[in-house]
Amino acid sequence: MEVSSYSGSGNRSTFRLDDGLYTGDPKVRRVIFDMAGRETGGELTPYLHAARRVRDASSFGRSIDNVLHQSDDPLVSRIGKIAIANEILKAEAESLFQDGLPLDMEQAIPEIAKTWLLPLAQILTTDVTVTNVAEIFAHLSIITFNYDRSLELFLPEMLRRVYGLDSPLCHEIARKVPIHHPYGQVGQLTSTHQTVGWGQDNERLEEIALYLRTFAESTDEDDALQAIRDQVAEAEVIVFLGFGFHRQNMQLLAPTTQMNVRRLIGTSLDQPSPAVEVIKSSLERMITMPSTRLRPRLELSAISCASLMHNYSLPLMS
């Protein structure tokens, strides 16, 4: 099963210019001032101009990724990535996992139940015993266009809670899941190696921003891109959760070899009918099947990610 998810970060205004004075997020402001001090002797004009470009373009762009992809200014890209890193780390710090692990499960379960993570856990753990838990993720691979590390945090914790295993073993099993971040993530997060703590290290925004990639930078990484397309080509069932179906992301996913897919499932919540038709056409173009094979089923539902995973739990377990 392939699970792809996408959400843009461009709707939150990180940059504000009032009467020519920069008054945005203090952490981002401090990074910009530090950059200017090192690189231009304190001359802020080009940095504020780049910040204004990100702010103004984000008001019109479908996502911050589109904004950065459209710009040919390296400074716009740098400041945009710093803003993304800051917003992702703030979201992690304010999330259900804000206090780290282990969770207070009495408080956590009702909140997790509102997301697609609980039905995913139920699908994965059904009929899997502790004796064969090492193979629990054998048929799962994930492609996420998000920058956060929620899945990397949740999957080993799920194993620990369900099977009572030691944390190192849970992390070892969870590392078997191929989790691809085409646009990067705000640092590695494993039991043995944390380049960036969960919701932490906002003082290192300039460094953390280097872990993020634009569309053009992602497609330049041939090995990583080929690994993503190979996963799509090999999957028999593909699930799109919260995916925007933006042209550049569809292009990134499209395999160059014949696909094995027999079923495509996805959410289309808040998408108008004309957009759904375009999405379906785009998905149909991506599918390459020999004439001797049945055409795969394509099902888009105008429901939430959690509802889709609940509704399709039996088909996904079969």
Long-range contacts (C-beta under 8 A, 24 or more apart in sequence): 1-139, 1-140, 1-141, 1-235, 1-237, 1-238, 1-239, 1-316, 2-141, 2-142, 2-143, 2-231, 2-232, 2-235, 2-237, 2-238, 2-239, 3-120, 3-140, 3-142, 3-143, 3-144, 3-239, 3-241, 4-142, 4-143, 4-144, 4-145, 4-238, 4-239, 4-240, 4-241, 4-243, 4-253, 5-144, 5-145, 5-146, 5-240, 5-241, 5-242, 5-243, 5-305, 6-144, 6-145, 6-146, 6-242, 6-243, 6-244, 6-246, 6-249, 7-145, 7-146, 7-242, 7-244, 8-62, 8-63, 8-64, 8-65, 8-66, 8-244, 9-63, 9-64, 9-65, 9-83, 9-84, 9-87, 9-88, 9-147, 10-58, 10-61, 10-62, 10-63, 10-64, 10-65, 10-66, 10-67, 11-58, 12-87, 13-55, 13-58, 14-54, 14-55, 14-83, 14-86, 14-87, 15-51, 15-52, 15-54, 15-55, 15-83, 16-55, 17-48, 17-51, 17-52, 17-55, 22-48, 22-51, 24-51, 25-83, 25-86, 27-86, 27-202, 27-203, 27-205, 28-79, 28-82, 28-83, 28-86, 28-205, 31-82, 31-205, 31-206, 32-79, 32-82, 34-206, 35-78, 35-206, 46-75, 47-75, 47-79, 50-75, 50-76, 50-78, 50-79, 51-79, 54-79, 54-80, 54-83, 62-244, 62-246, 63-244, 63-246, 65-145, 65-183, 65-214, 65-215, 65-246, 65-248, 66-246, 66-248, 68-214, 68-215, 69-214, 69-215, 69-216, 69-248, 77-214, 78-206, 78-209, 81-209, 81-210, 81-212, 82-205, 82-206, 82-209, 84-147, 84-209, 84-212, 85-147, 85-186, 85-205, 85-208, 85-209, 85-211, 85-212, 86-202, 86-205, 88-147, 88-148, 88-186, 89-186, 89-196, 89-199, 89-200, 89-201, 89-202, 89-205, 89-208, 90-199, 90-202, 91-148, 91-199, 92-148, 92-149, 92-150, 92-186, 92-198, 92-199, 93-198, 93-199, 93-200, 94-199, 95-150, 95-199, 97-150, 97-153, 97-154, 97-198, 97-199, 98-199, 100-198, 101-153, 101-157, 102-157, 102-160, 103-157, 105-161, 113-306, 114-306, 115-305, 115-306, 116-241, 116-304, 116-305, 116-306, 116-308, 116-309, 117-150, 117-154, 117-158, 118-306, 119-306, 119-309, 119-310, 119-313, 120-309, 121-158, 121-162, 122-313, 123-309, 123-313, 123-316, 123-317, 124-158, 125-158, 125-162, 126-317, 127-317, 130-163, 130-164, 130-165, 133-159, 133-163, 133-165, 133-173, 134-173, 136-173, 137-173, 137-174, 137-176, 137-177, 138-176, 140-177, 141-177, 141-178, 141-179, 141-180, 141-231, 141-235, 142-177, 142-178, 142-179, 142-180, 143-180, 143-182, 143-228, 143-231, 143-232, 143-253, 144-179, 144-180, 144-181, 145-181, 145-182, 145-183, 145-243, 145-249, 146-181, 146-185, 147-181, 147-183, 147-184, 147-185, 147-186, 147-212, 148-185, 148-186, 149-185, 149-186, 149-187, 149-189, 149-198, 151-177, 151-179, 152-179, 152-189, 152-190, 153-189, 153-198, 156-191, 167-191, 178-227, 178-231, 180-224, 180-227, 180-228, 180-231, 182-213, 182-218, 182-224, 182-225, 182-228, 182-249, 182-252, 183-212, 183-213, 183-214, 183-215, 183-218, 184-211, 184-212, 184-213, 184-218, 185-211, 185-212, 186-211, 186-212, 187-211, 215-248, 215-249, 215-252, 218-252, 219-252, 225-252, 228-252, 228-253, 229-253, 229-254, 229-255, 229-256, 229-257, 230-255, 230-257, 232-259, 233-257, 233-258, 233-259, 233-260, 234-260, 235-259, 235-260, 235-261, 236-260, 236-261, 236-262, 236-263, 237-261, 237-262, 237-263, 237-264, 237-265, 237-315, 237-316, 238-263, 238-264, 238-265, 239-265, 239-266, 239-308, 239-309, 239-312, 239-316, 240-264, 240-265, 240-266, 240-267, 241-266, 241-267, 241-305, 241-308, 241-309, 242-267, 242-269, 242-305, 243-267, 245-278, 245-279, 245-282, 245-283, 247-282, 250-282, 250-286, 253-286, 254-286, 255-286, 255-288, 258-288, 258-289, 258-290, 259-286, 259-287, 259-288, 259-289, 261-287, 261-296, 262-294, 262-296, 262-297, 263-296, 263-297, 263-299, 263-315, 264-296, 264-297, 264-298, 264-299, 265-299, 265-300, 265-301, 265-308, 265-312, 265-315, 266-299, 266-300, 266-301, 266-308, 267-300, 267-301, 267-302, 267-303, 267-304, 267-305, 267-308, 268-300, 268-301, 268-302, 269-302, 269-303, 269-304, 270-302, 271-302, 276-300
